[in-house]
Amino acid sequence: MSNKSLYFDRFKTLSGNTYLYDGVTSVVVPDNGILEQIIRMKHQGKSDEEVLAELSGPDISDKELKSTLIFYNRWEKNFQGFSLARKEHSIPKVTAQDIKDTLDQGDIYILILNVTEDCNFRCKYCYLSEAYDYTRNRTTKRMSFDTAKAAIDYYYKLLDDYRFKKPNKKVNINFFGGEPLLEFELLKKCVEYAKANTTREVAFNITTNGYLLTDKISDFLVENNFYISVSLDGAKKNNSQRVLANDIPTFDRIVDNLKNFKKRYPEYTNIGILSVYDINTDLDENVAFFKDPELPPVLRATGVSNNNTDYYDQFKDADYEKFRETMYRLREEYLDKKMKSEPMSGYLQVFFESELFTVLMRKRHRDDNTGSIIPYTGTCVPGIRLSVRADGTLDICERMNQEFPIGNVHTGYNYEALANIVNKYNESITASCRECIGNKICQICFAQVAGDKSFTYKPEICKQIQEMIKNGNSVIYSILEENPEAYTLEGMEKVIENMIKFEG
């Protein structure tokens, strides 16, 4: 018997072909009906001669059998594929110096200024509200220019300290909230100061609800080449959750603002829409709505988070069934159009490809994202994103709750606090990751599992990710069998480029 455990996932395409996803290399290999049998027999400790003797027969040619066995032996020898050695799983104990050494590679790539914790909207699913446990809530706090200036100065200092590693690194400043356009005058001062105090190229991003996107503000954003992400859930009936504080609908004004923006700046491409859906969303309405050429393209379609909330308790079984029926029908439409390289609604495409690209862009063999700091999951090294609260406190992410501060704009990073966050995360989350088939695709991040000064392992999230891998691979390879050019390197690079541009 082998001293290893099997480590692959089997899936089928719509045509009935079988593939194996190798968890070691994260490579997909076609199974000719023999490979999986050979893997299991070799796992049992059987010799090549025993494998050949047991599998030989009238239904399998000797040539195919021998070549498949040769492939397995080479794959196992070169990559230790399809199985994991049974050994004690050691979790690294990270020090402050480990974190500093990692960040010293020059990968700090974005400054996020949370210029206000207030918002003119009261979206009923907002993750920064009382609907969610363990998230920061709205307040009336606003950032002063002195705080913003100190944040920019510290960010520039970090970039200068690491310039020998990344000399051409672009400055990337993202304005976030709350609703950042409530502090438009502060935003203007920040842009002027940021541009005046560096010789580097500066990219500005803003995430806004679009309600205050007047001509004056639009002119400023365009003049400074902002990447503008505007939240709009879709057709009017699907936007009813996005209301003002007094419950007044916002749809008409936002759509008018967006259409006016497109009319005034028809060639401006650095603007897009972020759409959110839940079980009551009419997906057909959104598919039709986002075909409107007078609107910017939809960048992302994501479900309302089900993490640390009872939001989804409001929906009945009939609601779920109706949503699933619509989603399955639209998936058939997506598959058909993708297989035939036919144009489709931008919403239809991003609705399905948001998840598919997570599977497509997984880490491959020996790819290294976080090195020895965080052995598994796709979360970033804390400190790569420099998020600044309105009062100047530093966080590892704009979505992180208030229980994990990592310094302030005047004293800089607290590397001990950063190391403590990583160690808590590794002990609570990645301790169970080694044998999970999804550990090269997993997108669980600090903010998803953060609680009251601790992190909580959530097996339901892991199960969702494992199912996503199997279903995603099945869809992807069903399409590739019919259209090998469906997911080109050029297309994937464009998706990555948009992610970087609009999300920092």
MOMOMO-V480151 format. One record per residue. OMEGA is omega in whole degrees, -180 to 180 (NA if undefined). D_FIRST is the distance of its C-alpha to the first C-alpha in Angstrom with 1 decimal. Layout:
((OMEGA | D_FIRST) (OMEGA | D_FIRST))
//
This chain:
((-179 | 0.0) (175 | 3.8) (179 | 6.6) (175 | 8.6) (-180 | 10.2) (-172 | 11.8) (176 | 15.4) (180 | 17.8) (-178 | 20.6) (177 | 21.8) (-180 | 25.6) (174 | 28.3) (-178 | 31.8) (179 | 35.0) (179 | 35.0) (178 | 31.6) (-177 | 29.6) (178 | 26.1) (175 | 24.8) (173 | 21.8) (-179 | 22.7) (-177 | 20.3) (-179 | 20.4) (-176 | 19.8) (-172 | 22.8) (175 | 24.6) (177 | 25.2) (-177 | 25.5) (176 | 24.3) (177 | 25.5) (-179 | 23.1) (-178 | 24.6) (-178 | 22.7) (-171 | 20.0) (-178 | 18.4) (178 | 16.6) (180 | 15.2) (179 | 14.0) (-177 | 12.5) (180 | 10.5) (178 | 9.5) (176 | 8.5) (178 | 6.5) (177 | 4.6) (-178 | 4.6) (-179 | 8.1) (177 | 11.1) (-179 | 14.2) (179 | 16.0) (178 | 13.9) (-179 | 14.1) (-178 | 17.8) (-176 | 18.4) (-176 | 17.1) (180 | 18.8) (180 | 22.0) (-176 | 24.9) (-177 | 28.5) (-178 | 27.6) (179 | 25.7) (180 | 27.4) (-179 | 25.7) (-179 | 27.0) (-180 | 25.5) (-178 | 22.1) (-179 | 22.1) (178 | 23.6) (178 | 21.1) (177 | 18.2) (178 | 20.2) (-178 | 20.8) (-177 | 17.2) (179 | 16.5) (179 | 19.7) (-179 | 19.1) (-179 | 15.8) (-174 | 17.5) (-173 | 20.7) (-173 | 19.9) (-174 | 16.2) (174 | 16.8) (-179 | 15.2) (179 | 12.8) (176 | 13.5) (177 | 12.3) (179 | 12.0) (179 | 15.2) (-177 | 18.5) (-179 | 20.8) (178 | 24.1) (-178 | 27.2) (173 | 30.0) (-171 | 33.2) (178 | 35.9) (177 | 39.4) (-180 | 42.7) (176 | 42.7) (179 | 39.3) (-179 | 40.9) (179 | 44.1) (180 | 42.3) (179 | 40.5) (179 | 43.7) (176 | 45.6) (174 | 43.8) (-175 | 46.6) (175 | 44.7) (-166 | 47.0) (-177 | 48.2) (171 | 50.3) (-180 | 52.9) (180 | 53.2) (175 | 56.6) (-168 | 56.7) (174 | 60.5) (174 | 61.0) (179 | 59.1) (179 | 61.7) (176 | 61.6) (178 | 64.2) (170 | 61.7) (-179 | 60.1) (-170 | 57.3) (177 | 55.9) (-173 | 52.2) (-179 | 52.6) (176 | 49.7) (-179 | 52.4) (-179 | 54.0) (179 | 53.9) (-177 | 51.7) (171 | 48.7) (172 | 47.5) (169 | 46.7) (176 | 48.6) (-178 | 51.9) (179 | 54.9) (171 | 58.1) (176 | 60.8) (-178 | 64.1) (175 | 63.0) (-178 | 63.8) (174 | 63.2) (178 | 66.1) (178 | 66.8) (178 | 66.5) (179 | 62.9) (179 | 62.1) (178 | 63.7) (179 | 61.8) (179 | 58.5) (179 | 59.4) (-179 | 60.4) (177 | 57.2) (179 | 55.1) (178 | 57.2) (179 | 56.8) (180 | 53.0) (179 | 53.3) (179 | 55.7) (-175 | 53.6) (-172 | 50.7) (180 | 52.9) (178 | 51.7) (-178 | 48.2) (-173 | 49.4) (-177 | 53.0) (-176 | 53.5) (-180 | 51.9) (174 | 53.9) (-179 | 55.2) (-177 | 53.9) (-177 | 55.7) (177 | 54.9) (-172 | 57.4) (180 | 55.9) (15 | 57.0) (177 | 58.1) (-173 | 60.2) (-179 | 61.0) (170 | 64.1) (-179 | 65.8) (-175 | 66.1) (180 | 67.2) (176 | 69.8) (179 | 67.2) (-180 | 64.9) (179 | 67.7) (-180 | 68.3) (-180 | 64.6) (-180 | 64.6) (-178 | 67.7) (-178 | 66.5) (-178 | 63.1) (-176 | 64.6) (-172 | 67.4) (174 | 65.1) (173 | 62.6) (180 | 62.8) (171 | 59.4) (-178 | 59.0) (174 | 58.7) (179 | 57.0) (177 | 57.9) (173 | 56.0) (174 | 57.2) (-172 | 55.6) (175 | 58.5) (173 | 59.4) (-175 | 62.2) (-177 | 65.0) (-176 | 66.9) (-180 | 66.4) (177 | 70.1) (-179 | 71.7) (-179 | 72.4) (179 | 68.8) (179 | 67.5) (-179 | 69.8) (-178 | 68.5) (180 | 64.8) (179 | 65.4) (-179 | 67.6) (172 | 64.8) (178 | 62.1) (164 | 60.1) (-169 | 56.9) (175 | 57.7) (-176 | 55.3) (180 | 57.1) (176 | 55.7) (-171 | 56.7) (179 | 54.6) (-178 | 56.3) (-172 | 58.9) (-179 | 61.5) (-180 | 60.1) (-177 | 56.7) (-173 | 58.3) (180 | 59.9) (-175 | 57.6) (-173 | 59.0) (173 | 62.3) (-178 | 64.8) (178 | 65.2) (174 | 67.9) (177 | 65.7) (180 | 67.5) (-176 | 65.5) (-170 | 64.7) (-173 | 63.7) (-177 | 67.0) (-179 | 67.8) (179 | 64.4) (177 | 64.5) (180 | 68.1) (-178 | 67.1) (180 | 64.3) (177 | 66.4) (178 | 69.2) (-179 | 66.9) (180 | 65.8) (-179 | 69.4) (-178 | 70.6) (-174 | 67.6) (-178 | 66.4) (-177 | 64.7) (-174 | 62.9) (-176 | 59.1) (177 | 57.8) (180 | 58.0) (-173 | 55.5) (173 | 54.8) (-176 | 52.0) (178 | 51.5) (180 | 49.9) (171 | 49.3) (-173 | 48.4) (180 | 48.0) (-180 | 51.8) (174 | 52.0) (-175 | 53.5) (178 | 51.3) (178 | 53.6) (-179 | 56.5) (178 | 54.6) (180 | 53.6) (-176 | 57.3) (-175 | 58.6) (172 | 56.7) (-177 | 58.0) (-178 | 61.4) (179 | 62.2) (180 | 64.4) (171 | 61.4) (179 | 59.0) (174 | 55.5) (-176 | 52.9) (-173 | 50.3) (174 | 47.8) (-176 | 47.3) (179 | 45.3) (173 | 45.0) (-177 | 46.6) (175 | 44.1) (-175 | 42.6) (177 | 41.5) (180 | 43.4) (174 | 46.0) (-176 | 47.2) (-174 | 48.7) (178 | 46.8) (-177 | 47.9) (-174 | 51.1) (-179 | 49.7) (180 | 49.5) (-180 | 47.0) (178 | 49.5) (180 | 49.6) (-178 | 45.8) (179 | 45.9) (-180 | 48.8) (-180 | 47.2) (180 | 43.9) (179 | 45.9) (-178 | 47.9) (179 | 44.8) (180 | 43.0) (179 | 46.2) (177 | 46.7) (176 | 43.1) (178 | 43.9) (178 | 47.0) (-180 | 45.1) (-177 | 42.5) (-178 | 45.4) (180 | 47.4) (178 | 44.5) (-176 | 43.4) (-177 | 47.0) (179 | 47.8) (178 | 50.7) (180 | 52.3) (176 | 51.5) (178 | 52.7) (179 | 51.6) (179 | 50.6) (-177 | 48.4) (-177 | 46.7) (180 | 46.1) (-178 | 45.1) (-174 | 42.0) (175 | 41.3) (180 | 41.3) (-178 | 37.9) (-179 | 36.8) (172 | 37.6) (178 | 35.4) (-178 | 32.5) (-174 | 34.0) (179 | 34.8) (175 | 31.4) (176 | 30.2) (-177 | 28.3) (177 | 25.9) (170 | 27.4) (-177 | 30.4) (180 | 31.7) (-176 | 33.9) (175 | 34.0) (-176 | 32.1) (-178 | 31.2) (179 | 33.6) (-170 | 31.8) (-177 | 28.2) (-177 | 27.9) (-175 | 30.3) (-179 | 33.3) (-179 | 35.9) (174 | 38.3) (-179 | 38.9) (-177 | 41.7) (177 | 44.9) (172 | 44.5) (-178 | 46.7) (-177 | 49.8) (-174 | 51.0) (176 | 54.4) (180 | 55.8) (-178 | 59.5) (177 | 60.1) (176 | 58.3) (180 | 55.1) (174 | 52.0) (179 | 48.9) (-176 | 45.7) (179 | 46.4) (180 | 49.3) (-178 | 47.2) (178 | 46.0) (-170 | 47.7) (-173 | 50.2) (-175 | 48.0) (179 | 46.4) (-178 | 49.3) (178 | 48.5) (175 | 52.1) (-172 | 55.4) (-177 | 57.4) (-179 | 59.6) (178 | 57.0) (-178 | 54.1) (167 | 50.4) (-174 | 49.2) (175 | 46.0) (179 | 45.1) (178 | 45.3) (179 | 43.1) (180 | 40.4) (178 | 40.6) (-180 | 40.1) (-179 | 37.0) (177 | 35.5) (-180 | 36.2) (-180 | 34.7) (-179 | 31.5) (-174 | 31.2) (-171 | 32.0) (-171 | 30.6) (178 | 28.1) (-177 | 26.0) (-171 | 24.2) (-167 | 24.1) (-176 | 21.1) (177 | 18.7) (-177 | 21.6) (-176 | 21.7) (-170 | 25.4) (175 | 25.7) (-179 | 27.2) (-173 | 29.7) (180 | 30.5) (178 | 34.2) (-178 | 34.3) (-178 | 37.0) (-174 | 38.8) (-178 | 41.6) (-172 | 39.5) (-179 | 37.9) (176 | 40.9) (-180 | 42.5) (-180 | 44.9) (179 | 44.0) (178 | 40.3) (-174 | 37.5) (176 | 35.9) (-176 | 32.4) (-176 | 32.9) (180 | 29.9) (177 | 32.3) (179 | 32.9) (179 | 29.2) (178 | 28.8) (-180 | 31.8) (179 | 30.4) (177 | 27.1) (178 | 29.2) (180 | 31.5) (-179 | 28.8) (-179 | 27.8) (-180 | 31.5) (178 | 32.7) (180 | 30.4) (179 | 31.3) (-176 | 35.0) (-176 | 34.9) (171 | 33.1) (180 | 35.3) (-178 | 38.2) (177 | 37.0) (-179 | 36.5) (-176 | 40.2) (-177 | 41.5) (-179 | 39.5) (-175 | 42.2) (-179 | 42.0) (-177 | 40.3) (176 | 41.6) (179 | 41.2) (180 | 45.0) (179 | 44.6) (179 | 41.8) (178 | 43.8) (177 | 46.8) (179 | 44.8) (179 | 43.7) (178 | 47.3) (178 | 48.7) (-178 | 46.2) (-176 | 47.4) (-171 | 51.1) (-177 | 51.4) (-179 | 48.9) (NA | 49.2))
//
